[in-house]
Amino acid sequence: MTTLYDFTATTIDGQERQLSDYEGKAVLVVNTASKCGFTPQYEGLEHLYGERKDDGLVVLGFPCDQFRNQEPGTDAEIAEFCQLNYGVSFPMFAKVDVNGDDAHPLFKWLRSEKGGMLGAKIKWNFTKFLVNRRGEVVKRYASTTKPDNLTGDIDDVLRS
């Protein structure tokens, strides 16, 4: 059975990262963008991470420019934007595609595990996937779901 731990991704500063590095953690995977109406969710994501990282939560941000060119910057520009505007300290990764033939394998897997309103396709930026401590996808959230509305589900995963 495939789990989160079977994937690798490039960090926003260009390093290959084995996602097995997060084994045993509750993981929230989010496709992000800096010029989106949902961009202020970075603040809530950072708050969640800050409050629950010592309990075993990690947030993984994956910038994506597939939705109306809302993430046009380079990885360096994205990293600077996130740090300066939202104090992002959770792991950020290089820009990826989340839909289509060139979608990152992680997002192909996430979509196949938990479909959404458009089937497996991701509808917009800030779609979120909650992964349990065994690397299994347990829930998918729409872009409109604010990070502070995830605390109950995250706490359930952290307790399991």
ROVO-528073 format. One record per residue (C-alpha): residue in one letter; x, y, z. Coordinates in pm, whole numbers, plus 50000, padded with zeros to 5 digits. Example, Ala and Ser with C-alpha at 12.3 -4.5 7.8 and 13.67 -1.06 7.14 Angstrom:
<lopas>
A512304955050780S513674989450714
</lopas>
This chain:
<lopas>
M500005000050000T501325034349904T501765060450177L503075096050201Y506435081350294D506925066549946F507385100949788T510155126349754A509865163349677T512225192349618T512305218249895I511865254749808D515645258949840G516355230649594Q517095200849820E515565166549758R513565155950063Q512285121350142L508775125250279S509585095550501D511385122150707Y507885130050841E507085094250942G505075092651264K503795128351225A500355141351136V500865159550806L498775186650643V499675189950272V498525222450109N498875236249757T499545273349802A499745305949607S500825341249695K498405361049479C495155343349566G492125353649765F492985325150002T496615336050051P495855349550402Q495395312950501Y499195312050532E498675329750864G496305302950989L498535274950862E501515290051043H499425293551359L498355256851341Y501935246051285G503245267351569E500595254851811R500795217951728K504275210351591D505465198851934D502485174751939G503555159851604L501935181351332V503825192851026V502395214850750L503885210450402G503335238950155F503515232649781P503225264249569C501245259449247D500705282548950Q497965262648775F495085284648885R494935318148701N498675324748737Q498315331649110E501835319049189P504005335048919G507185339649125T510345319249143D510895295949436A513195321949594E510555349349553I507865326649700A510045318050000E510775354850063F507085364250030C506005337150276Q508635346750531L508195384550510N504395385250499Y503385355450712G506475343950901V506125309350750S508365284650931F506755252150816P508455233350530M507845248050185F508595229949862A509395239649505K506515249849280V504585219849144D501625211248925V498795194649115N496575185248817G497205171748470D499875150048312D502725169048478A501225167948829H503705159149100P503355121949189L502475131549547F499435151049428K498395123549186W498375100149484L496605124649719R493885130649459S493415093349402E493075087349776K490525114849843G488475129349561G486705162549581M483735180249424L485355177449081G486275140949123A489995136649176K490905170549027I491985198349261K489665227949211W491805256749345N494705268549558F494765259949930T493185225749894K494335206450201F494955169550269L495305155950622V497565125550653N497705104150966R500795091751150R500875060550929G501115081450611E497505075450502V495225103050371V492295106750608K490575138350488R490505164050210Y489405200150259A488295226150007S490115258949959T487355276650148T488005256450465K490015278850695P492925263550886D491325270751224N488405248451121L490775218551098T491795217451463G489315190451567D490355166551290I494045174151345D493695167751717D491955134451642V494855124051418L497415135451674R495705114151941S495555083051722
</lopas>
